[in-house]
């Protein structure tokens, strides 16, 4: 498990990624700083994807969009470089995962537009402050994520299933988590579903599509949040010539304080 004390800020995490020191998932690192998913597409597909995100704000809440060819998310981290400052990336070509590099030097193009999308790791600090345990953080593994039977609203060529992340909680903690996370709409907000995973088309919680399985104890229910890995499921459905994403759990850590994203 990564020593979170060594990564107190977004800058700390990004510098460790840029140097190659950090190549693993970022849950629990830089507590208090907003984390984000990443989706990068050529300019000719960018407007369609922007419209897709606007139509699906639960799984794809946009925090920043770069200028074509720029790797700098100037609104949320003006000193960052999206080509180097995530632990690991995924390269999708025609819907197939072809590489998981730790930097994008071999794939960057001058027409690429980057979408920085809110991540539920951000509100985990608020859950921690409320003394609500987060199982995957406790176990030092990646959060479990599942493709669901819920279909996103299409936009242009973009369509596909919603992906959810899951955290097991006692019923009392689940109620508190709904109240806490509803204050963070820019990082997925309140859960979309509690309990009964089969109603989301999830047959086996021990077999997540992304991330790592965690146990759900007898006194707990699975709680599901919309997830920013949804664009990766979309890539599999749409099969664009090129789409670059973060590797699940390997997030971009911004300079934005999580409480600045809270409402109410």
N, C-alpha and C positions, 0 to 999 in steps of 0.2 A: 504494500500500500504506500502511495506517495506521501511524503511528509508535508502536510498542508502548511505547516508553520513557515516553510521556506518559500511559499508562494502566497504572500499576503495581499498582493494587488494584481490587477490586470496586467500591468507592465511586467511584473515578476514572471507571470505565466508566459506572456508573449516572448520575453527574452529567452526563457528556457526552451520554448518551442523553436525559436529562431536559431539557437545554438545547437539544437539537436539533443539537448538534455532531456526534454519532456516529449515523449511519443505515445503517451497513454491517455486514458480518459481523465476528464477534468472535474468530475463531481467532487465537491468538498473543497476545491482549491479556491483561493482568493475570495473567501466568504465576504458578502456584502457588495460584490461587484457583479454586474449583470453579465451572464453568459449568453451565447448566441449560436444558432445554427447557421450554416452557410450553403448557399446555392449560387452557382456561377454559370452563366449561359452567354452564348454569342448575342450581339446586339440585336440581330434580326428576330430573335426569339424572346427578347427581354420584355417587350410590352405585353405580350400574351401571358408571360409568367407573372408580371406585376398585376395584371387583371385577375389571374388565378388567385394570387395571394389576397387581393382585396375582397374577392368573393368567398374566401375561406380563412377568415381572420383568426379562428380558434387554433388551427394547426400551423398557420403561416402568418403570424403577426410581424410586420416589417418594422425593424428598428433603424435600418439605413439601407440606401441603395447608392452604389458608386457610379461615377461617370464612366463611360465606356473606356476600357483600357487602364483605368486607375485601380490600383490595389489598396487604396486608402479609404477606409470608412470614416470620413472626416467628421461626421456628426457625433460618433460615439467613441472614437479612438483616433485622434488626428495624427499620432505618431506610429500607428500600426501599419503593417504590410500583410495583407491577406494571403500573399503568396508563401509566406514563411511562418506566420504567427499562430498557426493551429498545430496541434500535435501530429495529426495525420489526416489525409484527405482521401477522397474516393474519386476515381476517374471513370465516368460512364460514357461508353460509345455505343450508340444504337441500342440502348437499354441493357448493355452488358457491362458488368464491372470488370475493368481491364487492369487497374492498378490501384494501389493504396500508398502513395508516396508521402514523405514527410515534408516536402516542399513542392511548389508548382513550377519550378524553373523550366522543366522540360515540356510543360503544357500551356504556359501562359501565351495569350494572344492579345493583340492591340484592340480587338473589338469586344472583349469580355466585360460583361456587366455583373457585378456581385450584389447579391441580396443577403443582408444580414437579418436573420429571423430570430425572434425571441425564443428563449429556451427555459424549460421548467427547472433546470438546475438553479436558476436565479432565485426562485421563491423558496428553495430549500433552506436558505439562511433564516428566513422568517419562520419556517416550521421548526428549525432548531431552536430559535429564540423562544418559541412557545413550548419547548420540551416535547415536541412530537417526533418520535424516532423515525428515521428514514433508513430502511433496511439495507439498500445497496450501498449507502455511505458507511453504515456500520460494518458491512462485510468487505468494503474496499473493492467492490465490483461495479460494473456498468449497470445502469438502470435497465430493466427488461422492457422491450418495446414490441408491439404486435401490430401487424396489418389487420384491419377490421373489415367487416361487411358494410360499413358506412362509406358511401361514395361522396367524394368532394364535388362541389359545384364546378362544372367544367368552364374553361375559358379558352377560346381558340383551340389549339391542339392539345391543351393541357387537361388531363383528367386522371383519375385514379382513386384508390382507396385511402381513407384516413388512417394514419398510424397513431397509436396511443402509447404512452408510457404508463407503467403500473407501479404503485407503491402500496404494500399491504398495511392496513391500519385497523385498530380497534374501532368499533362503531362510534365511540365517543370522540376519538381522535379524528375520524373521518369527518364528523360534523364540524369540528374545529378547523380542519384543513380546508373544507369548503369555504368557510368564512374568511380564512386567512388568504387563500390563493385567489379568491374573487377580487381582491384588491389589486391584483397584478394582471390586468387584461393584456398588456403588451408582452407577457411571457406565458401565454396560454390561459391564464385566469383559472376559474373554478373547474373542477373535474367535469367531464361530460357523462360519466357513468360510474355507478357504485355497485359492486357485487355482480353476480350472474354474468360471467364473461361470455357465455354462449350467446347472449343477446347481441353481442358485438361480433359474433362469428369466430370467437376464440375458443378452440376446443381443448387446448392443453396449456395451462400457464407455465408448465415446466419446459416448454419449447418455444421461447420467444423468437420472433423473426430477426430481431436485432438485440444486442446487449446480452446480459446474463440473467439466468433464472435466479429468483430468490424465493425462499419459503414463505408461504402464507399459513400462519398458525391457526389453530382451531378457534381462537377467540378473535380472529381478524377477518376483514373482507378486503378483496382487491379493489383499489380505487384507481380510476383511469383518467388520465389527462390527455387532451389532444397534444400531438407531438410534432416537432419540427423536422423529424425524419420523413414526414409525409412526402416532401419533394423527391426522396429517393425511391419511394414506391411509385410516384408519378413517372420518374425516369424509366422505370421498368415497364410501365404501361405505354408511355408515349414514344420511347426509343428515339430521342433526339440524337443528331450526329455527335454532339458533345454536351455533356453536363458535368460539372465539377461540384462536389459536395464535401462537407466534413465527413470523416469516419464517425459512425454513431458513438456518442459519448465524448468525442474528442472536439470540444467546443472552442469557439473564439471567446476570449474573455476581454470585455471592454473596459473603458474607464468610467462607465456610468454606474453610479451607486444604485443598488437594487431598490432602496426606499424611494428614490426619485421617480421610479416607475409606478409606485403605489398610488392608488386613487382612494378618495374617501377617508 
